[in-house]
């Protein structure tokens, strides 16, 4: 995910936060079979590691999971159109 994607959140979500969330999501995917268990593991991990409130941790999880499942969608949203209009 690039800085253009993160600008939508007014700097409230930083690249190190995204990196930590990706690490935890990937670890949870390897460790747990149940999606709810994975989510709770990542949310708790983000709250502990980053000191963020639960709602921010949950948002990070959803953003990272979406980006990992739909990388083309995220990249397309960040690329300027060929006509020069964003």
C-alpha positions as a Markdown table, in Angstrom:
| # | Residue | x | y | z |
|---|---|---|---|---|
| 1 | Unk | 0.0 | 0.0 | 0.0 |
| 2 | Unk | 1.3 | 3.4 | -0.9 |
| 3 | Unk | 1.1 | 6.8 | 0.7 |
| 4 | Unk | -1.7 | 7.8 | -1.7 |
| 5 | Unk | -3.9 | 5.1 | -0.2 |
| 6 | Unk | -3.0 | 6.3 | 3.3 |
| 7 | Unk | -3.7 | 9.9 | 2.5 |
| 8 | Unk | -7.4 | 9.1 | 2.6 |
| 9 | Unk | -7.1 | 8.7 | 6.3 |
| 10 | Unk | -5.5 | 12.0 | 7.0 |
| 11 | Unk | -2.3 | 10.6 | 8.3 |
| 12 | Unk | -4.1 | 8.7 | 11.1 |
| 13 | Unk | -2.9 | 5.4 | 9.7 |
| 14 | Unk | 0.8 | 5.3 | 9.1 |
| 15 | Unk | 3.0 | 2.9 | 7.1 |
| 16 | Unk | 4.4 | 1.3 | 10.3 |
| 17 | Unk | 0.9 | 0.6 | 11.4 |
| 18 | Unk | 0.0 | -1.0 | 8.1 |
| 19 | Unk | 3.3 | -3.1 | 8.2 |
| 20 | Unk | 2.4 | -4.3 | 11.7 |
| 21 | Unk | -1.1 | -5.2 | 10.7 |
| 22 | Unk | 0.1 | -7.1 | 7.6 |
| 23 | Unk | 2.6 | -9.0 | 9.7 |
| 24 | Unk | -0.1 | -10.0 | 12.2 |
| 25 | Unk | -2.7 | -10.9 | 9.5 |
| 26 | Unk | -0.2 | -13.1 | 7.8 |
| 27 | Unk | 0.8 | -14.8 | 11.1 |
| 28 | Unk | -2.9 | -15.3 | 12.1 |
| 29 | Unk | -3.7 | -16.8 | 8.6 |
| 30 | Unk | -1.0 | -19.4 | 9.2 |
| 31 | Unk | -1.9 | -20.1 | 12.8 |
| 32 | Unk | -5.7 | -20.2 | 13.0 |
| 33 | Unk | -8.4 | -21.8 | 10.8 |
| 34 | Unk | -11.4 | -19.6 | 11.9 |
| 35 | Unk | -11.7 | -16.1 | 10.5 |
| 36 | Unk | -13.2 | -14.7 | 13.8 |
| 37 | Unk | -10.3 | -16.1 | 15.8 |
| 38 | Unk | -7.8 | -14.6 | 13.3 |
| 39 | Unk | -9.5 | -11.2 | 13.5 |
| 40 | Unk | -9.5 | -11.2 | 17.3 |
| 41 | Unk | -5.9 | -12.2 | 17.4 |
| 42 | Unk | -4.9 | -9.4 | 15.1 |
| 43 | Unk | -7.1 | -6.8 | 16.8 |
| 44 | Unk | -5.6 | -7.7 | 20.2 |
| 45 | Unk | -2.1 | -7.7 | 18.8 |
| 46 | Unk | -2.5 | -4.2 | 17.2 |
| 47 | Unk | -4.0 | -2.8 | 20.4 |
| 48 | Unk | -1.0 | -4.1 | 22.4 |
| 49 | Unk | 1.7 | -3.3 | 19.9 |
| 50 | Unk | 0.5 | 0.1 | 18.7 |
| 51 | Unk | -1.6 | 1.3 | 21.6 |
| 52 | Unk | -4.5 | 2.1 | 19.3 |
| 53 | Unk | -8.1 | 1.8 | 20.3 |
| 54 | Unk | -10.2 | -1.2 | 19.3 |
| 55 | Unk | -12.1 | 0.6 | 16.5 |
| 56 | Unk | -8.8 | 1.7 | 14.9 |
| 57 | Unk | -7.4 | -1.8 | 15.2 |
| 58 | Unk | -10.5 | -3.3 | 13.6 |
| 59 | Unk | -10.3 | -0.8 | 10.8 |
| 60 | Unk | -6.7 | -1.7 | 10.1 |
| 61 | Unk | -7.6 | -5.4 | 10.0 |
| 62 | Unk | -10.4 | -4.8 | 7.5 |
| 63 | Unk | -8.2 | -2.5 | 5.3 |
| 64 | Unk | -5.3 | -5.0 | 5.3 |
| 65 | Unk | -7.5 | -8.0 | 4.6 |
| 66 | Unk | -9.2 | -6.2 | 1.8 |
| 67 | Unk | -5.9 | -5.1 | 0.3 |
| 68 | Unk | -4.4 | -8.6 | 0.5 |
| 69 | Unk | -7.5 | -10.2 | -1.0 |
| 70 | Unk | -7.9 | -7.5 | -3.7 |
| 71 | Unk | -4.4 | -6.1 | -4.5 |
| 72 | Unk | -5.4 | -5.0 | -8.0 |
| 73 | Unk | -8.3 | -2.9 | -6.7 |
| 74 | Unk | -6.1 | -1.1 | -4.2 |
| 75 | Unk | -3.4 | -0.5 | -6.9 |
| 76 | Unk | -6.0 | 0.8 | -9.4 |
| 77 | Unk | -7.4 | 3.2 | -6.9 |
| 78 | Unk | -3.9 | 4.7 | -6.4 |
| 79 | Unk | -3.0 | 5.0 | -10.0 |
| 80 | Unk | -3.9 | 8.3 | -11.8 |
| 81 | Unk | -6.0 | 7.8 | -14.9 |
| 82 | Unk | -4.5 | 7.9 | -18.3 |
| 83 | Unk | -6.4 | 11.1 | -19.1 |
| 84 | Unk | -4.6 | 12.9 | -16.3 |
| 85 | Unk | -7.6 | 13.1 | -14.0 |
| 86 | Unk | -7.6 | 11.4 | -10.7 |
